């Protein structure tokens, strides 16, 4: 009995540490053209939706090579590793844009969470900062929590880089997902949760739009729920 329980615990831990794979989804711009990594502006908030149409993610070119991170810790005690940046300079990373504290995320009207390249009164620069309760994450270290009340890192989005075409695709996630919680909150009806895993209208298609959220609205970051873009582009 003890051996069986031990095997079950190991299997559970392995599942928690393993990447969660979804449909391969190409990152495209608002015109449907593939995102070219060399054209991404460094240290700029881009937002896309993955793996569901209602779950936003950040796409960031940090401007420097980003190594992987080990022993990232989830609230359930499981640890996991993150493979680091992708692209020609290994400088491109992607994370869930859902804060691990109280699930703040970029919305159509305003975003409480964003990457900030410059130091602010409440945090250092080159971090992802949620101003709802000042949770701060390091995007160069697997979105590890730097300060604030967040209990765990942001989930990382696994990216596939096609060096020949200089294009990106999302493959899955690693780390603690909070996708269903956000979907439940946004749908407002708990009874619809049973449909989430099988409802193709909620899952992303084979492409997702990336948008630059900072191009048109300055510090008021806005997003379109159905695209990949930098914060503030609507």
Residue pairs with C-beta under 8 A, 6 or more apart in sequence:
13 78
16 74
16 76
16 78
16 80
17 78
17 79
17 80
17 81
18 174
19 158
19 171
19 172
19 173
19 174
20 172
20 173
20 174
20 177
21 158
21 171
21 172
22 50
22 51
22 170
22 171
22 172
22 173
22 203
22 204
23 51
23 203
23 204
23 206
24 160
24 169
24 170
24 171
24 206
25 50
25 51
25 169
25 170
25 204
25 205
25 206
25 207
25 208
26 34
26 167
26 168
26 169
26 206
26 207
26 208
27 34
27 35
27 48
27 59
27 167
27 168
27 169
27 170
27 207
27 208
27 210
27 228
28 34
28 35
28 207
28 208
28 209
28 210
28 228
29 35
29 209
29 210
29 211
30 209
30 211
30 227
30 229
32 207
34 165
34 167
34 168
35 59
35 167
35 168
35 210
35 228
36 166
36 167
37 61
37 86
37 87
37 88
37 92
37 161
37 166
37 167
37 168
38 88
38 166
40 46
40 59
40 61
40 92
41 61
41 212
41 230
42 61
42 62
42 63
42 91
43 60
43 61
43 62
43 63
43 115
43 117
43 126
44 60
44 61
44 115
44 212
44 214
44 230
45 58
45 60
45 114
45 115
45 212
45 213
45 214
45 221
45 230
45 231
45 232
46 58
46 59
46 60
46 210
46 211
46 212
46 213
46 228
46 229
46 230
46 231
47 56
47 57
47 58
47 59
47 97
47 106
47 210
47 211
47 213
47 223
47 227
47 228
47 229
47 230
47 231
48 56
48 57
48 59
48 94
48 170
48 208
48 209
48 210
48 211
48 227
48 228
48 229
49 55
49 56
49 57
49 204
49 208
49 209
49 225
49 226
49 227
49 228
50 57
50 157
50 170
50 204
50 208
50 228
51 170
51 172
51 173
51 179
51 203
51 204
52 179
52 183
52 196
52 202
52 203
52 204
53 201
53 202
53 203
53 204
53 225
53 226
54 182
54 183
54 186
54 187
54 202
54 225
55 96
55 98
55 105
55 179
55 182
55 183
56 96
56 97
56 98
56 105
56 106
56 223
56 225
57 94
57 95
57 96
57 97
57 157
57 170
57 228
58 94
58 95
58 96
58 97
58 114
58 115
58 128
58 139
59 92
59 93
59 94
59 168
59 210
59 228
60 92
60 93
60 94
60 95
60 115
60 139
61 87
61 91
61 92
62 85
62 91
62 92
62 93
62 126
62 139
62 140
63 91
64 89
64 91
64 140
65 85
65 89
65 90
65 91
66 84
66 85
66 90
66 91
66 93
66 139
66 140
67 84
67 85
68 81
68 82
68 83
68 84
68 142
69 81
69 82
69 84
69 141
69 142
69 144
70 79
70 81
71 79
71 81
72 79
72 80
72 81
72 82
72 142
72 144
72 153
72 175
73 79
73 152
73 153
74 80
74 152
74 153
74 175
74 176
75 151
75 152
75 176
76 176
80 174
80 175
81 174
82 142
82 156
82 174
82 175
83 158
84 90
84 93
85 91
85 92
85 93
86 92
86 93
86 159
86 160
86 161
86 168
87 161
87 168
88 163
88 166
92 159
92 161
92 168
93 139
93 140
93 156
93 159
94 156
94 157
94 159
94 170
95 128
95 137
95 139
95 143
95 154
95 155
95 156
95 157
96 154
96 155
96 156
96 157
96 173
96 175
96 177
96 178
96 179
97 105
97 106
97 111
97 113
97 154
98 104
98 105
98 113
98 154
98 155
98 178
98 179
98 182
99 105
99 112
99 113
99 130
99 132
99 135
99 150
99 154
100 135
100 145
100 150
100 151
100 152
100 153
100 154
100 176
100 178
101 130
101 132
101 133
101 135
101 148
101 149
101 150
101 151
102 132
102 133
103 178
103 181
103 182
103 185
104 112
104 113
104 130
104 132
105 111
105 112
105 113
105 182
106 113
106 114
106 213
106 221
106 222
106 223
106 231
107 222
107 223
108 222
108 223
108 224
108 225
108 234
109 222
110 220
110 221
110 222
111 213
111 221
111 222
111 223
111 231
111 232
112 130
112 131
112 132
113 128
113 129
113 130
113 131
113 132
114 128
114 129
114 213
114 221
114 231
115 127
115 128
115 129
115 139
116 123
116 125
116 126
116 127
116 128
116 129
117 125
117 126
118 125
119 125
120 129
122 129
122 131
122 134
122 136
123 129
123 134
123 136
123 146
123 147
124 136
124 146
126 138
126 139
126 140
127 136
127 137
127 138
127 139
127 146
128 136
128 137
128 138
128 139
128 143
128 154
129 135
129 136
129 137
130 136
130 148
130 150
133 148
133 149
134 147
134 148
134 149
135 145
135 147
135 148
135 149
135 150
136 145
136 146
136 147
136 148
136 150
137 143
137 144
137 145
137 146
137 150
137 153
137 154
138 144
138 146
142 153
142 156
142 175
143 153
143 154
143 155
143 156
143 175
144 153
145 151
145 152
145 153
152 175
152 176
153 175
153 176
154 175
155 173
155 174
155 175
155 176
155 177
155 178
156 173
156 174
156 175
157 170
157 172
157 173
158 170
158 171
158 172
158 173
158 174
159 168
159 169
159 170
159 171
160 168
160 169
160 170
160 171
161 167
161 168
162 168
162 169
170 208
180 193
180 196
183 193
183 196
183 202
184 190
184 193
187 193
195 202
196 202
208 227
208 228
209 224
209 226
209 227
209 228
209 229
210 227
210 228
210 229
210 230
211 223
211 224
211 227
211 228
211 229
211 230
211 233
211 234
212 229
212 230
212 231
212 232
212 233
213 221
213 222
213 223
213 229
213 230
213 231
213 232
213 233
214 221
214 230
214 231
214 232
214 233
215 230
215 232
215 233
216 232
216 233
216 234
217 232
217 233
217 234
218 232
220 232
221 231
221 232
222 231
222 232
222 233
222 234
223 229
223 231
223 233
223 234
224 233
224 234
